[in-house]
Amino acid sequence: MFAYRLLIKLAYSIVGVLLLSGLAWAGDDWRPVEPAQLAMKTPVVEKDADAEAIFWEVRVNDSDFDLIFNHYVRIKIFTERGRETQSKIDIPYFGKYHIKDIAGRTIKPDGTIVELKKDAVFERTIVKLSGLKVQAKSFAMPAVEPGAIIEYRWKEVRPQSMADNLQLQFQRDIPVQLVKYYLKPASADLVGDRGMNTMTFHGQNTALVKDKDGFYSMTMTNMPAFREEPLMPPEDQVRTWMLIYYTREAKPVPEKFWGDLGKRYYDIIKDRMKANDEVKKAAATIIGDATTPEEKLKRLFDYCRYKIKNVNDDAAGMTDEQRKKLKENHSPADTLKRGMGNSADIDLLFAALASAAGFEARLALSSYRDSFFFDPGLPLSYFMRPSSIAVHLGDNWKFFNPGTTLIPFGMLRWQEEGVPALVADAKASKFVDTPMAAPDKSLEKREAHLHLSEDGTLEGEVKIVYTGHLGYEKKEYNDDDSPQQREANLREMFQKRMSTAELSNIRIENVTDPDKPFTYAFHLKVPGYAQRTGKRLFLQPGFFQHGIASLFQTSERKYAVYFHYPWMEEDQVLIDLPTGYALDHADRPAPFVIEKVGKHEIYIGISKDGQTLEFKRHFFFGGQDRILFPAASYPTLKQIFDTIHEADNHTLTLKQAAVN
Amino acid sequence: MKAFRRHRTFADRVSGFGKGISAAFFTRLLALCALTLLINTSAFAGDDLPDWFRQAAKSTPSVYAKDVPAVVLLNERTVKVDEEGKITTYERYVMRVLTMEGRREAHGLATYTTDSGKVKEMRGWLLRPSEEVKKYGKDQILDIALDSNDVFNEARARVIEARDEAEVGAVFGYEYTSEERSVFTQFDWDFQDRMPALVSRFIMNLPAGWRAESVTFNHAKIEANANGSNYTWELRDLAPIEPEPASPRVTSLAPRLAVSYFPAANAKAAIGKSFEKWSEVSRWLFELSDSQAVADNAMIAKVRDLTANAKTELAKIQAIGRFVQGVNYVSIQTGLGRGGGYRPHSAIDVFNKSYGDCKDKANLMRALLKALGIPSYLVSIYSGDPTYVREEWPSPQQFNHCIIAVKVSDETKAATIVTHPQLGRLLIFDPTDDNTPVGDLPDHEQNSLALIVAADAGALLRMPSTPPEANRMERQVEAILGADGSLNAKVLERTAGQAAVNERQAFRRLSKPDYLKMIERWITRGATGASVSKVDPLDNNAEGKFALNVEFTAARYAQVMQGHLLVFKPTIVSRRESLFLTEGLRKHPVMLNAHAYTETVKVKLPDGFVVDEIPDAVKMDTPFGNYATSYEVKDGTLYFTRSLVVRGATIPVSDYEKVKHFYSLIYAAEQAPIVLARK
């Protein structure tokens, strides 16, 4: 397509046709500022906004060889904070893109206009390397004050580009009264029989309206500011945005669309999954005496993971330069022969070995849950990418990803779990949901045997084990660190919660082992852990929860709450009590069950001799794959986690026995 | 241990006020650079290491603590000044990566300004433990803007980034040659940053008959090894400087050198400026700036308008100060090689655009005050380390910020007035910090040395420091405790001085929804599940005060034990700041900022309960601070007080245990609960 467009461009140049780019701004005229806009004292869209865009318009002209954007935004400033955040503008661009025709002005509250002077616009090279540049046009709007209106516009040119798979945003860091996009599609000369389509996500379902000069427009009003929240779904899942794309069919039938896409991938990849004689021979050797299908697959999986060096793995100890020098593997036989490959090579070798062993193996494509929640009813390839190898086992497809290090056999990265995966096939591509690992697969198991002194110091041995996704995250966080830094990470983790904690004899195991659980073991001393008054000691037996704030601390929530995966926590804490102290009116928090989704239970007991306290805690969350909770359920969810937090912070009183 | 600050070079020196590399930006940029480098495949290999590199790589460092990330094997800068005043800098640098984290130190940096300098040549090498050598030539060298926050800045840097290639045990090094012309005849040199250094030297080659003088900071005087007009200052085996909480800045710990050179009597006129006395520095800065402090009619009218209702001298200054604080901070740095970093834009321009950097804002205020008939002076200061500026080296290069000193009569009283021997009473004010009003000064500027720019009358003066009581927080909590453990509480906080600045910063920086969330998070840290019903902030910036009223309820604040005991902490809301000193050993002094805090908590106890146990009162008096708690129960109400006064002080290492003990007792006292028993 690129070459074709270039040819057309040359043809146009020869005949001297003037291209109609930059139609939007004829002359230097600004739109009139209505007195009401100048008189505005409060925002329209969000009452507490510091500034609000009155309008934000972008003309996207895809009819030329260059893709051209004409931006125009008018902003009302309400507060000092609005002045500070909105009056400095950076327009970054890179490569062959360029920015031109920047103009701006400030309309002060009394109607006085202060123009942005041309020499107040600076071109900055942010970074430059061997002719490659990241640049920015930067300027500060003059005479900005609360009550003023600022407006500015510019033209962005992307040479030899087209608006295919282009994301257009409808939300800014401030609310917007009116967002309007004008779109001028590429002509048939450029895109043949493909037509421009748009799809809006998480916003008003507004139709394109035919406008002047071949443009179509789309308008949205009263767009709130976009602000991140902790534990929210991915940005593309909550923000209002629009995708522009070109297709032959305006409304393809999903089944056919996915069938075609699956076939295309199948055709492309089939040779890369082919098992030749060496691969077949290797498969037989690897499988050896394994009998069950699961056992066979496990052996093939382990071979790919442990015997083939993954050059993408941090633990491979390869520099980027060394990676770049590596020869490309063109087939599973190449990967097998060289004993190394990238993540994709290893996945494809696994597929070839599985096929050689008689399994039906296919490439699976999926979206990733950390970027978008995909729906197969949406016939858009934009979200799909090759993700894993599907193997038919019994009546089901199972998914494997030996090329992803640190994830145990039988699991995928959480981003690929619980999503519809397209199993690519020559004739019958179909969607199969990848399973989401149950809570017990991602377990944080903590044990401590501690001694409590009369002065409140707690001291003893601690062990923490992480499996599944929890283990993967711990490994990812630590695998690139030195042993000293890993210890520092652990110390920081504890000292954030118990500022006086002293850790020693630290052992950190299985940091780079994909199968074995990530493990911490250490000696701990926490002076002042228990509070002492005249005759009592106050002790929080939930040692592992000490100092952790409640998960949800704010009352308002705009977006859904999204946990990445289900998980489980198991704690056992033994605390030897100081001599002469006994429990005083001890009780324990009531168990708490969230039907099928989660459970929190605490057991507190005392040894027969009354000297050792036993604390057990069991908690899981995300049962039945419930990890997404709409914003409306936030108060309930908050209450659940507040209750759990209170139970975790349950305090016991130890009383000194009377001295006879 | 993270150390990004590499030695200051020309671009740093001339960049003047309000400048400096943003570490966060630099980190981001290096990450970007690393990505960019991935697309560049033209690195070549070959064993063509220069001898100086190979020699340095053979050095055997001492054995350091395991968390020391890297060691500098050679750090050498040679500055050659020719008779025309052209300055050529050669730098050689070699370091060894000791830990995985040390890889991020494997980078080279050569700064320059586009208007008066250039990096002529730069090369780097990476010697891997396998003895393989990677060479970095021009295709691997990035050219970056030094400060992305500025609308424009001529200061740039060439960067070699080797962090992704450098494994543990690798040796990275680089050299560069740069040329420049400077407005100054002065240089400074940091012998190390936080990393240990085996050999660090600064060499100056001057034309025959010229001489150099040096001043040493943070170290005993380092004498130059002089050979005619060639000088070498060298230190060896410098230990790492590890970060510690509340420690002095590394700029006050690492050995530094300042060198001034003096041309022969017959030298050409194009040579940069020399300074032997602070009054000369003052004269030079004054000549650069004085003509910029002119007001036009519009400004005079604005002054009249602003001060129309101001009855006193202080009120007039406050009115002008507030207006200038409202001018947007925007930095545009041009003409750096010609002193542009020290010359404010014309006050008229800044007034019309309503934006400028620190020197622009101070100069605008000066022009406006002049229109009012109040004399004032620009003040050069170092923002960020009150101990950075030293009297023994008269140089504008010691400063990175500009504020103002306003001449005031005896009628004006304020905590930030100093007396200049010739100029009299001067009210010090920072118009760039829009959270600190006239009459106060940001804590990181207090007690530092700063230069009053007043032509020949200019002098280095100690900036005022405010007492703890001026930076106080007073909190009152009134609460009702239910028999079921519920709590209904009203919190009233009043802050002043720098304590109010902290509150004001949060209030202004965050949008209203984010501010409310911040308050909710603070309250729920002490009272799980609290429901905040009222947040009422009141900013009285003019008087440097801030008030905050919060009301909340918590269903289960106190823990009920088998229906018999009720246990709760009287410290219902946490203090906003705490210092935790947990390490057993301390290498550097502890720096304490002056502040004070008092809290009175009144809790109405539930009927049917009596106090069964109450913590002992605490009282600590030390030279650096006092802390006290008290408890009293009267008519069914608990009265709890706590107060803290910390005096601004630098506590020597020998007293570390005392200050550690002080803070650990505070921590323990604030955890102590109260036990109520059912009658």
Interface residues (C-beta under 8 A of the other chain):
Chain A: D48 A49 D50 E80 R81 R83 E84 S87 K88 V114 A120 F122 R124 T125 I126 V127 K128 L129 S130 L132 V134 S138 F139 A140 P142 A143 V144 E145 R227 G317 T319 D320 E321 K324 G456 D480 D481 S482 P483 Q484 Q485 A488 Q495 S499 T500 A501 E502 P527 G528 Q531 R532 T533 G534 K535 R536 F538 A549 S550 Q553 T554 S555 E556 D584 H585 A586 D587 Q639 D642 T643 H645 E646 N649 H650 T651 T653
Chain B: L29 L32 C33 T36 L37 L38 I39 N40 T41 S42 A43 K66 D67 T99 M100 E101 K134 K138 D139 Q140 I141 L142 D143 I144 A145 S148 V151 F152 D164 E165 E167 V168 G326 N328 Y329 V330 I332 N352 K353 S354 Y355 D434 R508 R509 S511 K512 P513 D514 L516 K517 E520 R521 T524 R525 T528 G529 S531 V532 R556 Q559 M561 Q562 H564 L565 V567 S578 F580 T582 E613 I614 P615 D616 S664 Y667 A668 Q671 A672 P673 V675
